[in-house]
Amino acid sequence: MDSLTTEILATSNRWMQAWIDKDGTTLEAILAPDFALVYGDAATHRFERAAWLELALGDYHCHSITYHNVRVRRITADVVVMSSIAEIDADIIGEERTGKLFIVDLWRRNAVGWQVCARYTSRAGAMEASVKALIDH
C-alpha cells in the first residue's frame, strides 16, 4: 500500500471511529464544509453535512465498519478519490443497515489536512455476468 493510500485510509478509519464514538469534534474536523452523502437507493437526495452530523451524533449508530479492496486515485495534488467495499454494522432510527457496501469518497486537502467532501454508497452485491465479461475480455 502506498503512502497516500495509507494516509487516506487512516483518516477514513479515524472518521468512522469518531462516528462509532459519537465524537463530534473529530467529525467536525474531518467533514469538509461542503460535505454531502448520497445513497444509491436514494440517489436524488443529498444528505448535507449538518443533516448527516445530526444523524451520526444521534439516531444513526455505527457499531463497526471495516474497509476492504481500498483503492485511492489522485485527481489533483489536493484531491483524491477512495473506493472500497466496506462491511458495516449499523442501525438508523431502529432500522438495520448491516452488510457490504460499495463506497466512493472524495477527499480534499487544505490547511487543516484531508477532509472528506462527498461519500457515495450503495449495497455491494454479487458481480453481474456483464461485468465479469468486461473484466475477462
PyRosetta script that sets phi, psi and omega in degrees:
from pyrosetta import init, pose_from_sequence

init()
pose = pose_from_sequence("MDSLTTEILATSNRWMQAWIDKDGTTLEAILAPDFALVYGDAATHRFERAAWLELALGDYHCHSITYHNVRVRRITADVVVMSSIAEIDADIIGEERTGKLFIVDLWRRNAVGWQVCARYTSRAGAMEASVKALIDH")
pose.set_psi(1, 128.7)
pose.set_omega(1, -179.3)
pose.set_phi(2, -75.0)
pose.set_psi(2, 168.8)
pose.set_omega(2, -173.7)
pose.set_phi(3, -66.1)
pose.set_psi(3, -34.7)
pose.set_omega(3, 178.0)
pose.set_phi(4, -64.9)
pose.set_psi(4, -46.3)
pose.set_omega(4, 178.6)
pose.set_phi(5, -60.8)
pose.set_psi(5, -43.2)
pose.set_omega(5, 178.8)
pose.set_phi(6, -59.8)
pose.set_psi(6, -43.8)
pose.set_omega(6, -178.4)
pose.set_phi(7, -66.9)
pose.set_psi(7, -45.3)
pose.set_omega(7, -179.4)
pose.set_phi(8, -67.3)
pose.set_psi(8, -43.7)
pose.set_omega(8, 178.9)
pose.set_phi(9, -62.4)
pose.set_psi(9, -41.7)
pose.set_omega(9, 178.3)
pose.set_phi(10, -62.1)
pose.set_psi(10, -41.0)
pose.set_omega(10, 179.2)
pose.set_phi(11, -67.5)
pose.set_psi(11, -40.3)
pose.set_omega(11, 177.5)
pose.set_phi(12, -65.0)
pose.set_psi(12, -40.5)
pose.set_omega(12, 176.6)
pose.set_phi(13, -64.0)
pose.set_psi(13, -36.6)
pose.set_omega(13, 176.7)
pose.set_phi(14, -65.0)
pose.set_psi(14, -39.7)
pose.set_omega(14, 176.1)
pose.set_phi(15, -59.8)
pose.set_psi(15, -48.9)
pose.set_omega(15, -177.4)
pose.set_phi(16, -67.7)
pose.set_psi(16, -36.2)
pose.set_omega(16, 177.3)
pose.set_phi(17, -66.3)
pose.set_psi(17, -36.8)
pose.set_omega(17, 177.0)
pose.set_phi(18, -63.4)
pose.set_psi(18, -37.5)
pose.set_omega(18, 176.0)
pose.set_phi(19, -64.2)
pose.set_psi(19, -48.1)
pose.set_omega(19, 178.5)
pose.set_phi(20, -56.4)
pose.set_psi(20, -43.9)
pose.set_omega(20, -176.9)
pose.set_phi(21, -82.4)
pose.set_psi(21, -4.5)
pose.set_omega(21, -175.7)
pose.set_phi(22, 56.1)
pose.set_psi(22, 43.9)
pose.set_omega(22, -177.7)
pose.set_phi(23, -93.6)
pose.set_psi(23, 90.0)
pose.set_omega(23, -176.4)
pose.set_phi(24, -61.1)
pose.set_psi(24, -35.3)
pose.set_omega(24, -179.3)
pose.set_phi(25, -62.4)
pose.set_psi(25, -46.4)
pose.set_omega(25, 179.7)
pose.set_phi(26, -69.3)
pose.set_psi(26, -40.8)
pose.set_omega(26, 177.0)
pose.set_phi(27, -59.3)
pose.set_psi(27, -44.4)
pose.set_omega(27, 179.0)
pose.set_phi(28, -60.1)
pose.set_psi(28, -38.2)
pose.set_omega(28, -177.8)
pose.set_phi(29, -72.5)
pose.set_psi(29, -34.4)
pose.set_omega(29, -174.8)
pose.set_phi(30, -86.8)
pose.set_psi(30, -31.6)
pose.set_omega(30, -179.9)
pose.set_phi(31, -80.1)
pose.set_psi(31, 123.7)
pose.set_omega(31, 176.4)
pose.set_phi(32, -64.9)
pose.set_psi(32, 155.0)
pose.set_omega(32, 179.3)
pose.set_phi(33, -56.8)
pose.set_psi(33, -28.9)
pose.set_omega(33, -178.8)
pose.set_phi(34, -100.0)
pose.set_psi(34, 19.1)
pose.set_omega(34, -178.9)
pose.set_phi(35, -56.9)
pose.set_psi(35, 141.8)
pose.set_omega(35, 173.0)
pose.set_phi(36, -147.2)
pose.set_psi(36, 148.3)
pose.set_omega(36, 178.0)
pose.set_phi(37, -119.0)
pose.set_psi(37, 134.2)
pose.set_omega(37, 177.1)
pose.set_phi(38, -126.9)
pose.set_psi(38, 125.4)
pose.set_omega(38, 174.4)
pose.set_phi(39, -92.7)
pose.set_psi(39, 137.2)
pose.set_omega(39, -178.5)
pose.set_phi(40, -57.5)
pose.set_psi(40, -34.4)
pose.set_omega(40, -178.9)
pose.set_phi(41, -87.4)
pose.set_psi(41, 7.1)
pose.set_omega(41, 172.7)
pose.set_phi(42, -144.4)
pose.set_psi(42, 48.5)
pose.set_omega(42, -169.3)
pose.set_phi(43, -62.5)
pose.set_psi(43, -18.8)
pose.set_omega(43, 179.8)
pose.set_phi(44, -87.7)
pose.set_psi(44, -1.2)
pose.set_omega(44, -179.0)
pose.set_phi(45, -116.8)
pose.set_psi(45, 130.2)
pose.set_omega(45, 174.8)
pose.set_phi(46, -105.3)
pose.set_psi(46, 132.3)
pose.set_omega(46, 172.0)
pose.set_phi(47, -93.6)
pose.set_psi(47, 107.1)
pose.set_omega(47, -178.1)
pose.set_phi(48, -72.8)
pose.set_psi(48, 167.5)
pose.set_omega(48, -175.0)
pose.set_phi(49, -49.5)
pose.set_psi(49, -52.8)
pose.set_omega(49, -176.0)
pose.set_phi(50, -61.6)
pose.set_psi(50, -41.0)
pose.set_omega(50, -179.8)
pose.set_phi(51, -66.9)
pose.set_psi(51, -42.6)
pose.set_omega(51, 179.7)
pose.set_phi(52, -66.1)
pose.set_psi(52, -42.6)
pose.set_omega(52, 178.4)
pose.set_phi(53, -60.3)
pose.set_psi(53, -42.5)
pose.set_omega(53, 179.1)
pose.set_phi(54, -60.2)
pose.set_psi(54, -44.9)
pose.set_omega(54, 178.5)
pose.set_phi(55, -67.4)
pose.set_psi(55, -46.3)
pose.set_omega(55, -176.4)
pose.set_phi(56, -62.8)
pose.set_psi(56, -32.1)
pose.set_omega(56, 179.1)
pose.set_phi(57, -91.7)
pose.set_psi(57, -2.4)
pose.set_omega(57, -178.9)
pose.set_phi(58, -121.9)
pose.set_psi(58, -105.3)
pose.set_omega(58, -169.8)
pose.set_phi(59, -88.3)
pose.set_psi(59, 4.5)
pose.set_omega(59, 177.7)
pose.set_phi(60, -106.8)
pose.set_psi(60, 106.6)
pose.set_omega(60, -173.5)
pose.set_phi(61, -109.2)
pose.set_psi(61, 122.2)
pose.set_omega(61, 173.1)
pose.set_phi(62, -102.5)
pose.set_psi(62, 126.3)
pose.set_omega(62, -180.0)
pose.set_phi(63, -97.0)
pose.set_psi(63, -33.1)
pose.set_omega(63, 175.8)
pose.set_phi(64, -164.2)
pose.set_psi(64, 153.1)
pose.set_omega(64, 173.9)
pose.set_phi(65, -153.2)
pose.set_psi(65, 134.6)
pose.set_omega(65, 179.2)
pose.set_phi(66, -132.2)
pose.set_psi(66, 129.9)
pose.set_omega(66, 178.9)
pose.set_phi(67, -90.9)
pose.set_psi(67, 142.1)
pose.set_omega(67, 174.1)
pose.set_phi(68, -133.3)
pose.set_psi(68, 160.2)
pose.set_omega(68, 175.0)
pose.set_phi(69, 51.4)
pose.set_psi(69, 45.4)
pose.set_omega(69, -177.3)
pose.set_phi(70, -74.6)
pose.set_psi(70, 132.0)
pose.set_omega(70, 175.0)
pose.set_phi(71, -130.6)
pose.set_psi(71, 132.8)
pose.set_omega(71, 177.3)
pose.set_phi(72, -122.0)
pose.set_psi(72, 130.9)
pose.set_omega(72, 179.5)
pose.set_phi(73, -126.0)
pose.set_psi(73, 126.0)
pose.set_omega(73, 178.2)
pose.set_phi(74, -77.8)
pose.set_psi(74, 128.7)
pose.set_omega(74, 176.7)
pose.set_phi(75, -96.7)
pose.set_psi(75, -48.0)
pose.set_omega(75, 172.6)
pose.set_phi(76, -136.8)
pose.set_psi(76, -176.9)
pose.set_omega(76, 179.1)
pose.set_phi(77, -58.7)
pose.set_psi(77, -30.8)
pose.set_omega(77, -174.4)
pose.set_phi(78, -119.9)
pose.set_psi(78, 14.0)
pose.set_omega(78, 178.4)
pose.set_phi(79, -134.6)
pose.set_psi(79, 129.1)
pose.set_omega(79, 176.0)
pose.set_phi(80, -134.7)
pose.set_psi(80, 158.0)
pose.set_omega(80, 175.0)
pose.set_phi(81, -117.1)
pose.set_psi(81, 133.3)
pose.set_omega(81, 175.0)
pose.set_phi(82, -116.8)
pose.set_psi(82, 127.0)
pose.set_omega(82, 172.5)
pose.set_phi(83, -117.0)
pose.set_psi(83, 151.0)
pose.set_omega(83, -178.5)
pose.set_phi(84, -164.7)
pose.set_psi(84, 165.8)
pose.set_omega(84, 164.1)
pose.set_phi(85, -102.6)
pose.set_psi(85, 129.8)
pose.set_omega(85, -179.7)
pose.set_phi(86, -120.5)
pose.set_psi(86, 136.3)
pose.set_omega(86, 170.9)
pose.set_phi(87, -98.6)
pose.set_psi(87, 121.6)
pose.set_omega(87, -173.9)
pose.set_phi(88, -125.3)
pose.set_psi(88, 145.2)
pose.set_omega(88, 171.0)
pose.set_phi(89, -125.5)
pose.set_psi(89, 106.1)
pose.set_omega(89, -175.5)
pose.set_phi(90, -148.5)
pose.set_psi(90, 167.5)
pose.set_omega(90, 171.5)
pose.set_phi(91, -147.3)
pose.set_psi(91, 148.6)
pose.set_omega(91, -179.1)
pose.set_phi(92, -132.8)
pose.set_psi(92, 118.9)
pose.set_omega(92, -180.0)
pose.set_phi(93, 48.9)
pose.set_psi(93, 44.7)
pose.set_omega(93, 176.9)
pose.set_phi(94, 83.2)
pose.set_psi(94, -4.3)
pose.set_omega(94, 179.5)
pose.set_phi(95, -100.6)
pose.set_psi(95, 131.0)
pose.set_omega(95, -179.5)
pose.set_phi(96, -68.2)
pose.set_psi(96, 137.8)
pose.set_omega(96, 172.1)
pose.set_phi(97, -133.5)
pose.set_psi(97, 77.8)
pose.set_omega(97, -174.7)
pose.set_phi(98, -125.2)
pose.set_psi(98, 142.6)
pose.set_omega(98, 176.8)
pose.set_phi(99, 135.7)
pose.set_psi(99, -160.5)
pose.set_omega(99, -178.6)
pose.set_phi(100, -96.8)
pose.set_psi(100, 134.5)
pose.set_omega(100, 178.8)
pose.set_phi(101, -124.1)
pose.set_psi(101, 146.7)
pose.set_omega(101, 167.1)
pose.set_phi(102, -95.2)
pose.set_psi(102, 125.4)
pose.set_omega(102, -175.3)
pose.set_phi(103, -125.3)
pose.set_psi(103, 136.6)
pose.set_omega(103, 171.7)
pose.set_phi(104, -125.7)
pose.set_psi(104, 122.4)
pose.set_omega(104, 178.7)
pose.set_phi(105, -115.8)
pose.set_psi(105, 139.9)
pose.set_omega(105, 174.1)
pose.set_phi(106, -105.6)
pose.set_psi(106, 122.1)
pose.set_omega(106, -177.8)
pose.set_phi(107, -114.7)
pose.set_psi(107, 140.3)
pose.set_omega(107, 178.3)
pose.set_phi(108, -129.4)
pose.set_psi(108, 133.6)
pose.set_omega(108, 177.8)
pose.set_phi(109, -94.4)
pose.set_psi(109, 135.6)
pose.set_omega(109, 176.6)
pose.set_phi(110, -142.3)
pose.set_psi(110, -162.1)
pose.set_omega(110, -175.5)
pose.set_phi(111, -60.4)
pose.set_psi(111, -27.8)
pose.set_omega(111, -179.0)
pose.set_phi(112, -92.1)
pose.set_psi(112, -6.6)
pose.set_omega(112, -179.5)
pose.set_phi(113, 117.9)
pose.set_psi(113, -156.4)
pose.set_omega(113, 179.9)
pose.set_phi(114, -80.4)
pose.set_psi(114, 130.8)
pose.set_omega(114, 174.6)
pose.set_phi(115, -127.6)
pose.set_psi(115, 144.9)
pose.set_omega(115, 177.8)
pose.set_phi(116, -86.4)
pose.set_psi(116, 129.6)
pose.set_omega(116, -178.0)
pose.set_phi(117, -97.7)
pose.set_psi(117, -31.8)
pose.set_omega(117, -176.0)
pose.set_phi(118, -155.6)
pose.set_psi(118, 148.1)
pose.set_omega(118, 172.5)
pose.set_phi(119, -132.8)
pose.set_psi(119, 130.7)
pose.set_omega(119, 174.7)
pose.set_phi(120, -118.6)
pose.set_psi(120, 129.4)
pose.set_omega(120, -175.1)
pose.set_phi(121, -142.2)
pose.set_psi(121, 144.7)
pose.set_omega(121, 174.9)
pose.set_phi(122, -151.0)
pose.set_psi(122, 164.4)
pose.set_omega(122, 177.5)
pose.set_phi(123, -63.0)
pose.set_psi(123, 138.1)
pose.set_omega(123, 175.5)
pose.set_phi(124, -94.4)
pose.set_psi(124, 122.3)
pose.set_omega(124, -179.3)
pose.set_phi(125, -114.0)
pose.set_psi(125, -171.6)
pose.set_omega(125, 177.1)
pose.set_phi(126, -68.2)
pose.set_psi(126, 148.8)
pose.set_omega(126, 179.6)
pose.set_phi(127, -64.6)
pose.set_psi(127, 129.7)
pose.set_omega(127, 178.2)
pose.set_phi(128, -73.2)
pose.set_psi(128, 152.2)
pose.set_omega(128, 179.8)
pose.set_phi(129, -58.5)
pose.set_psi(129, -38.1)
pose.set_omega(129, -179.0)
pose.set_phi(130, -65.6)
pose.set_psi(130, -36.8)
pose.set_omega(130, 178.1)
pose.set_phi(131, -69.0)
pose.set_psi(131, -42.0)
pose.set_omega(131, 177.1)
pose.set_phi(132, -60.1)
pose.set_psi(132, -39.9)
pose.set_omega(132, 179.0)
pose.set_phi(133, -62.9)
pose.set_psi(133, -40.1)
pose.set_omega(133, 177.4)
pose.set_phi(134, -62.5)
pose.set_psi(134, -43.7)
pose.set_omega(134, -179.1)
pose.set_phi(135, -66.0)
pose.set_psi(135, -42.4)
pose.set_omega(135, -177.4)
pose.set_phi(136, -74.6)
pose.set_psi(136, -17.3)
pose.set_omega(136, -175.8)
pose.set_phi(137, -66.8)
pose.dump_pdb("model.pdb")
